[in-house]
Amino acid sequence: MKTILTVIGKDKPGIIAGVSQKLYALNINILDVSQTIMDDYFTMIMLLDLSKITVPFDEAKNTLMALGESLKVKVNVQREEIFDAMHRL
Amino acid sequence: METKQILETIKMIEEEKLDIRTITMGISLLDCIDSNGQKARDKIYAKITRLAKNLVKVGEEIAAEFGIPIINKRISVTPISLIAGASDDKDYVEFAKTLDAAAKAVGVNFIGGFSALVQKGYHKGDEILIRSIPQALAQTERVCSSVNVGSTQAGINMDAVKQMGQIIKQAAELTADNSSMACAKLVVFANAVEDNPFMAGAFHGVGEADCVINVGVSGPGVVKRALEKVKGQPFDVVAETIKKTAFKITRMGQLVGKEASERLGIEFGIVDLSLAPTPAIGDSVAHILEEMGLAMVGTHGTTAALALLNDAVKKGGVMACKHVGGLSGAFIPVSEDAGMINAVEHGALNLEKLEAMTCVCSVGLDMIAIPGDTPAETISAIIADEAAIGMINHKTTAVRIIPAVGLAVGDNIEFGGLLGHAPVMPVSKFSSFDFIQRGGHIPAPIHSFKN
């Protein structure tokens, strides 16, 4: 299952490190990363491969969202198809 | 995939309240017919709980994986008058209780189909069902009821119109201590559609497959936000903007419906393109109309604005999904829309203007509170007017009206949750009594010489 993870929030050291460490722990592979600063906000988008994930999707999502809270950024985890459906014919 | 597009989708969901309003499973009960009422009810309960047992779970899974809220999981069934009519029962309240129990067992919040289609006349089952509606809705929590009293092909059954005025009054009085809640679960239709996923008017038509998944999308907030970016521009731009936004919203409905249908192993029916408001801030159809340049919804220009909106939503949505159905347009329920409530409270919006608006939008006089002492004949006459608009204009119209027991104009009735609250609105003080007493049938209109 390919999934998009987005991280939006105030920039500070340790966001990418924190997120990628957690992904590694869950055995989630990062296929692609883009990161930029938009309107003063740190914005990172990762394309993830969840095929070898060690826990159920729900649990991984909640873990990552909780991590976002502790880093004071907003983390979203959504399947790639929702973006494809909306923006591609 | 571009960053901008990904962020746009996330923003639509998080800030602009884009959601899937409902996944509704339509279930045919035709194979549950039995001359023994109890046997029929046992079959109904067994079939609903078998087919819908995973509906809520699958809905929640999809919402979590795709990150889009799915607000309601619901069920619609074959009009019960057709099913119960074969039994010797003299009252169908027990059938409503069975539907309620099945809805609770599978965890859906509403089940629609305690319905009768009487546009041309009553059969035995219709007569008993309509008589049972007030008690059925008062004694159950999740059952929704609808009665189709007219159609373009059949005209208007004025005996049914007369009776529905009385039924609505009884339903209001039986649930007077609970905001006349029974009336919020009762819709009187003309040209009712068979695949509508939205409550309270959903039922599963006899022309439908045995079991289907229908999806209703929402997203007035997204349309409003898109129009904010084209302030002051001509209506061509407004229409284009709405079309593009409706396309995106509808794609979500198509995706979720397809996914739900695959996971449940049930045929995907239709996506209903309706813009459905909720009382939440930023989720109002009225505010879209106001964004077009009206100081307040209900003022002159509102009907034109709504006509444009309704049509552009359809045009944008039709290409975005495989099969379109249901009511597909803009809903204008008063109590469920913060902008509509505000307009009524400021005296900008009245029943007459709402009636005009129903000529160009998807449904009709919806979730409107009127004084509790309104005569049944006045309610019937309001229904007759709406049915006439539907009959002549080949469109669905509906009346979901609440005579607020003990309340007068200026008071407020609170329904809670998605049903919101409604200011009690004035009705004409002149009587329609003699008009309604005539009964009989208004013939179907001529389908030529259109002007």
Contacts between the chains, C-beta under 8 A, distances in Angstrom:
chain1	res1	chain2	res2	distance
A	1	B	65	8.0
A	4	B	1	7.6
A	4	B	6	6.2
A	6	B	6	6.4
A	6	B	7	7.3
A	6	B	10	6.1
A	8	B	7	7.8
A	8	B	10	8.0
A	34	B	3	5.9
A	36	B	3	6.6
A	38	B	3	7.9
A	38	B	7	7.7
A	43	B	3	6.9
A	43	B	7	7.0
A	45	B	3	5.7
A	45	B	6	5.7
A	47	B	1	7.9
A	57	B	64	7.1
A	57	B	65	6.1
A	58	B	64	5.6
A	61	B	64	6.5
A	76	B	10	5.8
A	76	B	67	5.8
A	77	B	67	6.9
A	78	B	10	7.8
A	78	B	65	7.4
A	78	B	66	5.7
A	78	B	67	3.5
A	78	B	68	7.8
A	79	B	65	5.0
A	79	B	66	5.2
A	79	B	67	7.7
A	80	B	1	7.6
A	81	B	66	7.2
A	81	B	255	6.3
A	82	B	9	6.6
A	82	B	66	4.5
A	82	B	67	6.7
A	82	B	68	6.4
A	82	B	252	7.1
A	82	B	255	6.4
A	83	B	1	5.7
A	83	B	5	6.4
A	83	B	6	5.4
A	83	B	9	5.5
A	84	B	1	7.4
A	85	B	251	4.6
A	85	B	252	6.7
A	85	B	254	6.9
A	85	B	255	4.1
A	86	B	5	7.5
A	86	B	9	5.3
A	86	B	248	5.0
A	86	B	251	5.0
A	86	B	252	6.4
A	87	B	1	7.4
A	87	B	2	7.9
A	87	B	5	4.5
A	87	B	8	7.9
A	87	B	9	7.4
A	87	B	248	7.6
